[in-house]
Amino acid sequence: MKLRFQADADLNRAIVRGALRRVAEMDFQPAAVSLEGLDDLSVLGLAAQQGRVLVSHDVTTMEAHFREFIQTRTSPGLVLIPQRQVTIGQAVESLVLLWELADPADMENRVCLIPSLVIY
């Protein structure tokens, strides 16, 4: 079984498009308009309900909210991409590599920081 991704409302759409261009069979859901304006815990909840790893640029608050979320619920995981430090190409390549190599169990209740692909 492969990872399924959910783009946060703040994620650069070019990353989603680039990942899907590289691997057409990747299950990467772009951010829906319904995600805009939701607080982090609600977004994490929606991604978890759908069994999707949330992919976000929000390195400022999302990890803390993720840690709070997993105190009471299970999450398929969180991928954080620092927008000013990672190019679109680096983000795409890292997501493709993560998709190819990681099992969903590897990401459960964990955070992956791109481009280092450190999962903690």
C-alpha positions in Angstrom: 0.0 0.0 0.0 1.3 3.5 -0.9 1.0 6.8 0.9 -1.9 9.0 0.1 -1.3 12.8 0.3 -3.5 15.8 1.0 -2.2 19.3 0.2 -2.8 21.9 2.8 -4.4 25.2 1.6 -1.0 26.9 1.9 0.9 24.4 -0.3 2.2 25.7 -3.6 0.0 24.0 -6.3 3.0 23.6 -8.5 4.3 20.9 -6.1 1.1 18.9 -6.4 1.2 19.2 -10.2 4.9 18.4 -10.4 4.5 15.3 -8.2 1.6 14.0 -10.3 3.5 14.7 -13.5 6.4 12.6 -12.3 4.2 9.8 -10.9 0.7 9.8 -12.4 -0.5 7.0 -10.1 0.4 8.9 -7.0 -2.8 9.7 -4.9 -2.2 13.4 -4.1 -5.3 15.4 -3.5 -5.0 19.1 -4.1 -6.3 21.5 -1.4 -10.0 22.0 -1.7 -11.6 25.4 -1.3 -13.2 24.0 1.8 -9.8 23.8 3.6 -9.2 27.5 3.3 -9.7 29.3 6.6 -9.9 26.1 8.6 -7.7 25.9 11.7 -4.8 23.4 11.7 -6.6 20.8 13.9 -9.6 20.7 11.6 -7.4 20.3 8.6 -5.5 17.5 10.3 -8.8 15.9 11.2 -10.1 15.9 7.6 -6.8 14.5 6.3 -6.9 11.7 9.0 -10.5 10.9 8.2 -9.5 10.3 4.6 -6.3 8.4 5.5 -4.1 11.0 3.9 -0.7 12.4 4.9 -1.0 16.2 5.1 1.6 18.1 3.1 2.1 21.7 4.3 4.4 24.7 4.1 3.2 25.8 7.6 6.4 25.0 9.6 5.4 27.7 12.1 2.4 26.2 13.8 1.4 22.9 12.1 3.9 20.7 13.9 2.7 21.9 17.3 -0.9 21.3 16.3 0.0 17.9 14.9 1.6 16.9 18.3 -1.6 18.0 20.0 -3.8 16.1 17.5 -2.0 12.8 18.0 -2.4 12.9 21.7 -6.0 11.8 21.2 -6.2 10.6 17.6 -4.2 8.7 15.0 -2.8 10.5 12.0 -1.4 9.1 8.7 1.3 11.7 9.2 2.5 15.2 8.3 5.1 16.4 5.7 6.5 19.8 6.2 8.1 21.7 3.4 9.8 25.0 4.4 8.8 27.2 1.5 11.8 29.6 1.5 14.3 26.9 1.9 13.1 24.3 -0.6 12.6 24.7 -4.3 9.6 23.3 -6.1 11.8 20.7 -7.8 13.4 19.6 -4.5 9.9 19.3 -2.9 8.6 17.2 -5.9 11.6 14.9 -5.9 11.5 14.4 -2.1 7.7 13.6 -2.2 8.2 11.1 -5.0 11.0 9.4 -3.1 8.9 9.4 0.1 6.0 7.9 -1.9 8.2 5.3 -3.5 10.0 4.2 -0.3 7.7 4.8 2.7 5.0 2.5 3.9 2.0 4.1 5.5 3.0 2.5 8.8 6.3 4.4 8.6 4.5 7.7 8.7 1.7 7.1 11.2 1.8 9.8 13.8 5.1 11.1 12.5 6.5 14.2 10.8 8.7 14.2 7.7 10.8 17.3 7.0 11.6 17.9 3.4 14.2 18.0 1.8 16.1 16.0 4.4 13.4 13.3 4.5 14.0 12.9 8.3 11.0 11.2 9.8 10.5 11.9 13.5 
